[in-house]
Amino acid sequence: RELKPEVIFSPLAEASALSVNAYSNEKWKTAVAKYDAAIGPIEQRASEKLRAQLAGTVLPALQDAVSARRGPTSAQPSQILGDCRRFAGLANRPNIRAQLGPELDKLLQALSTYMSKLREQFDERDKSESGGRNAPTVVTTVVWATSLMSKVENIRTACKDLLSGLPKSADLDSSAAELVSDIGRFQNDRLTEWSEEVMDQLNDRSKPVALQTSGRLMDLSHSDGLLQVHYSERLVQLLREVRQIAALGFRVPSKLEKAVDTAHKFYRHGVVLKQVAHFYNTISTQIVPSQKPMLLEDAIAFEKVVKDQKVKSGGGSITWDDPQQLEGYIERLQGATETLTAKNRRLRKAHSELADMTIKLMNTDLVRQRDKWREGLGALRKHIELVEAEGFHKTKAWRTHWDYQLYKALEVQYRLGLERCHESLPSIEVKLVFKQRRLQFDPPFEDVRASYYREIKKFVQIPSLFKGVGDSDIFRSMIDRSGSGLTTVYAKANHLFQRLLKVQDDLVEWVVLGTTNLDEYIEEHVHEVSDFEANFRILRTRGRECDKLPDHVKLDCLEVNFSEVKNSIEDHLRGFNVALTNALRKTASTSLSNLEEFVNT
């Protein structure tokens, strides 16, 4: 309650600060003494808070900031010093200052260490750059020196606001003042060196930085054929350097300013011409090699515009100091560049689309999806014809290029097809039938073999009939280069037909009854009751096994149908059953007659 502002400032309110005489002076001093006595408890609390902040936050943060322990998120020394200066008024109160003595000594020691590190950084940079010209990095150097000077000035300000009166504060201020002076000298030396070097280059017309406004805009190099613009990158860099150095408050020599003003006047044109020169020098790498004949006329027209630097109204060349002719020349250059770029972009897009279509064909089964191959090839041809319809001619090299890419795609599917065509050929239906008392194929075995080899021949001959998009004959050699694959084809064909014959052999025993005179067989082999029982038992077993026979069997591309032969087998079994029954009746009748005759006799 006693620390309210109206209580603390009441002694001062009783004295008139504007009344100056012997009586009022004593009265004012008495009022100030009362005020100091009233604010004493507040200063005590404030000193405790400041001591805690200095010892617990500011000093550790400052020590970390100037040491190797400083991380990317740590506060900068300048930030810490700025925070310290906020309570400089409090720290300079006599009572508070007496309480902060140890902490202020430590702060002075930390700043002295920081000052030593800044001196080391400066001496190292000064030593590395002294004695040599470093114009390309002059802006970086000046900015670094300005930043370093700002750090030193922060130390001087903090020393003045917080540490004045301490035993070693004067030494720190003196060291800081000396470093500021050295940094200023360092900046001036670097700027002087840079200015002298640039002025020497400007005075030497052989140097690219010396822009000759009356000279040619561009020239073709005789050594490498590259187009060179007489507006150097060094001149562009010089523009940036002068602008940045002037922004930092340093003076630039008048001649240098004049040269920069001239260079800046033509900067826009120089940039455009450099873009055109870069396009001219790299266009050969941007055009697809097989499409170069298609762009030849446009490339020649573009080169003609590049070389035609003559003034239309006279015989001289267009120069930098002729704005009207320069603008017209740049418009013609940009028009030719845009035309060539647009056409090249269109051709590259078409080239990419053809690549996608060819890749799709490479993943299309040549055996089962020949129609898709025909459609894909037709789409490729139509795509090229559309490009030709847009005015692009001399497409032979482009077509030949895509024939070679189609060769690769076709070869992939052709080799895969040779390995598995026996599985992928169109299905061939074969029936197993029992005719003329023998088991045979329908159509006959030789006709099946002939049909199979006709399909094989169609596939094998695909490369010889393939024309690509350029009616090239390169595809014919694919057959000769696929000897091992063809050998595999015929080996698998022989194996397939051996499997087909085995299927026939496996069913021969089922049709034996159809090749035998059943009555004679029974009369010769079946006599006793046990014989009849055994045959009837076997007949029932074979009937159940016949029901389990499949209706068809698939052998790769061959579909073997068993329906008719199964019907024949069932007929044979029924016939044998009838013959056995008849034989049994006949035997029983004969036995009965013999028995009656014996009884009667």
PEQUIPE-V385726 format. One record per residue. N is the residue number from 0. RES is the residue in one small letter. SS is DSSP state (H for helix, E for strand, C for the rest). Layout:
n = <N/N>
res = <RES/RES>
ss = <SS/SS>
This chain:
n = <0/1/2/3/4/5/6/7/8/9/10/11/12/13/14/15/16/17/18/19/20/21/22/23/24/25/26/27/28/29/30/31/32/33/34/35/36/37/38/39/40/41/42/43/44/45/46/47/48/49/50/51/52/53/54/55/56/57/58/59/60/61/62/63/64/65/66/67/68/69/70/71/72/73/74/75/76/77/78/79/80/81/82/83/84/85/86/87/88/89/90/91/92/93/94/95/96/97/98/99/100/101/102/103/104/105/106/107/108/109/110/111/112/113/114/115/116/117/118/119/120/121/122/123/124/125/126/127/128/129/130/131/132/133/134/135/136/137/138/139/140/141/142/143/144/145/146/147/148/149/150/151/152/153/154/155/156/157/158/159/160/161/162/163/164/165/166/167/168/169/170/171/172/173/174/175/176/177/178/179/180/181/182/183/184/185/186/187/188/189/190/191/192/193/194/195/196/197/198/199/200/201/202/203/204/205/206/207/208/209/210/211/212/213/214/215/216/217/218/219/220/221/222/223/224/225/226/227/228/229/230/231/232/233/234/235/236/237/238/239/240/241/242/243/244/245/246/247/248/249/250/251/252/253/254/255/256/257/258/259/260/261/262/263/264/265/266/267/268/269/270/271/272/273/274/275/276/277/278/279/280/281/282/283/284/285/286/287/288/289/290/291/292/293/294/295/296/297/298/299/300/301/302/303/304/305/306/307/308/309/310/311/312/313/314/315/316/317/318/319/320/321/322/323/324/325/326/327/328/329/330/331/332/333/334/335/336/337/338/339/340/341/342/343/344/345/346/347/348/349/350/351/352/353/354/355/356/357/358/359/360/361/362/363/364/365/366/367/368/369/370/371/372/373/374/375/376/377/378/379/380/381/382/383/384/385/386/387/388/389/390/391/392/393/394/395/396/397/398/399/400/401/402/403/404/405/406/407/408/409/410/411/412/413/414/415/416/417/418/419/420/421/422/423/424/425/426/427/428/429/430/431/432/433/434/435/436/437/438/439/440/441/442/443/444/445/446/447/448/449/450/451/452/453/454/455/456/457/458/459/460/461/462/463/464/465/466/467/468/469/470/471/472/473/474/475/476/477/478/479/480/481/482/483/484/485/486/487/488/489/490/491/492/493/494/495/496/497/498/499/500/501/502/503/504/505/506/507/508/509/510/511/512/513/514/515/516/517/518/519/520/521/522/523/524/525/526/527/528/529/530/531/532/533/534/535/536/537/538/539/540/541/542/543/544/545/546/547/548/549/550/551/552/553/554/555/556/557/558/559/560/561/562/563/564/565/566/567/568/569/570/571/572/573/574/575/576/577/578/579/580/581/582/583/584/585/586/587/588/589/590/591/592/593/594/595/596/597/598/599/600>
res = <r/e/l/k/p/e/v/i/f/s/p/l/a/e/a/s/a/l/s/v/n/a/y/s/n/e/k/w/k/t/a/v/a/k/y/d/a/a/i/g/p/i/e/q/r/a/s/e/k/l/r/a/q/l/a/g/t/v/l/p/a/l/q/d/a/v/s/a/r/r/g/p/t/s/a/q/p/s/q/i/l/g/d/c/r/r/f/a/g/l/a/n/r/p/n/i/r/a/q/l/g/p/e/l/d/k/l/l/q/a/l/s/t/y/m/s/k/l/r/e/q/f/d/e/r/d/k/s/e/s/g/g/r/n/a/p/t/v/v/t/t/v/v/w/a/t/s/l/m/s/k/v/e/n/i/r/t/a/c/k/d/l/l/s/g/l/p/k/s/a/d/l/d/s/s/a/a/e/l/v/s/d/i/g/r/f/q/n/d/r/l/t/e/w/s/e/e/v/m/d/q/l/n/d/r/s/k/p/v/a/l/q/t/s/g/r/l/m/d/l/s/h/s/d/g/l/l/q/v/h/y/s/e/r/l/v/q/l/l/r/e/v/r/q/i/a/a/l/g/f/r/v/p/s/k/l/e/k/a/v/d/t/a/h/k/f/y/r/h/g/v/v/l/k/q/v/a/h/f/y/n/t/i/s/t/q/i/v/p/s/q/k/p/m/l/l/e/d/a/i/a/f/e/k/v/v/k/d/q/k/v/k/s/g/g/g/s/i/t/w/d/d/p/q/q/l/e/g/y/i/e/r/l/q/g/a/t/e/t/l/t/a/k/n/r/r/l/r/k/a/h/s/e/l/a/d/m/t/i/k/l/m/n/t/d/l/v/r/q/r/d/k/w/r/e/g/l/g/a/l/r/k/h/i/e/l/v/e/a/e/g/f/h/k/t/k/a/w/r/t/h/w/d/y/q/l/y/k/a/l/e/v/q/y/r/l/g/l/e/r/c/h/e/s/l/p/s/i/e/v/k/l/v/f/k/q/r/r/l/q/f/d/p/p/f/e/d/v/r/a/s/y/y/r/e/i/k/k/f/v/q/i/p/s/l/f/k/g/v/g/d/s/d/i/f/r/s/m/i/d/r/s/g/s/g/l/t/t/v/y/a/k/a/n/h/l/f/q/r/l/l/k/v/q/d/d/l/v/e/w/v/v/l/g/t/t/n/l/d/e/y/i/e/e/h/v/h/e/v/s/d/f/e/a/n/f/r/i/l/r/t/r/g/r/e/c/d/k/l/p/d/h/v/k/l/d/c/l/e/v/n/f/s/e/v/k/n/s/i/e/d/h/l/r/g/f/n/v/a/l/t/n/a/l/r/k/t/a/s/t/s/l/s/n/l/e/e/f/v/n/t>
ss = <C/C/C/C/H/H/H/H/C/H/H/H/H/H/C/C/C/C/C/C/C/H/H/H/H/H/H/H/H/H/H/H/H/H/H/H/H/H/H/H/H/H/H/H/H/H/H/H/H/H/H/H/H/H/H/H/H/H/H/H/H/H/H/H/H/C/C/C/C/C/C/C/C/C/C/C/H/H/H/H/H/H/H/H/H/C/C/H/H/H/H/C/C/H/H/H/H/H/H/C/H/H/H/H/H/H/H/H/H/H/H/H/H/H/H/H/H/H/H/H/H/H/H/H/H/H/H/H/H/C/C/C/C/C/H/H/H/H/H/H/H/H/H/H/H/H/H/H/H/H/H/H/H/H/H/H/H/H/H/H/H/H/C/C/C/C/C/C/H/H/H/H/H/H/H/H/H/H/H/H/H/H/H/H/H/H/H/H/H/H/H/H/H/H/H/H/H/H/H/H/H/H/H/C/C/C/C/C/C/C/C/C/C/C/C/E/C/E/E/E/C/C/C/C/C/C/E/E/E/C/C/C/H/H/H/H/H/H/H/H/H/H/H/H/H/H/H/C/C/C/C/C/C/H/H/H/H/H/H/H/H/H/H/H/H/C/H/H/H/H/H/H/H/H/H/H/H/H/H/H/H/H/H/H/H/H/C/C/H/H/H/H/H/H/H/H/H/H/H/H/H/H/H/H/H/H/H/C/C/E/C/C/C/C/C/C/E/C/E/C/C/C/H/H/H/H/H/H/H/H/H/H/H/H/H/H/H/H/H/H/H/H/H/H/H/H/H/H/H/H/H/H/H/H/H/H/H/H/H/H/H/H/C/C/C/C/C/C/C/H/H/H/H/H/H/H/H/H/H/H/H/H/H/H/H/H/H/H/H/C/C/C/C/C/C/H/H/H/H/H/H/H/H/H/H/H/H/H/H/H/H/H/H/H/H/H/H/H/H/H/H/H/H/H/C/C/C/E/E/E/E/E/E/E/E/C/C/E/E/E/E/E/C/C/H/H/H/H/H/H/H/H/H/H/H/H/H/H/H/H/C/H/H/H/H/C/C/C/C/C/C/C/C/H/H/H/H/H/H/H/C/C/H/H/H/H/H/H/H/H/H/H/H/H/H/H/H/H/H/H/H/H/H/H/H/H/H/H/H/H/H/H/H/H/H/C/C/H/H/H/H/H/H/H/H/C/C/C/H/H/H/H/H/H/H/H/H/H/H/H/H/H/H/H/H/H/H/H/C/C/C/E/E/E/E/C/C/E/E/E/E/C/H/H/H/H/H/H/H/H/H/H/H/H/H/H/H/H/H/H/H/H/H/H/H/H/H/H/H/H/H/H/H/H/H/H/H/H/H/H/C>
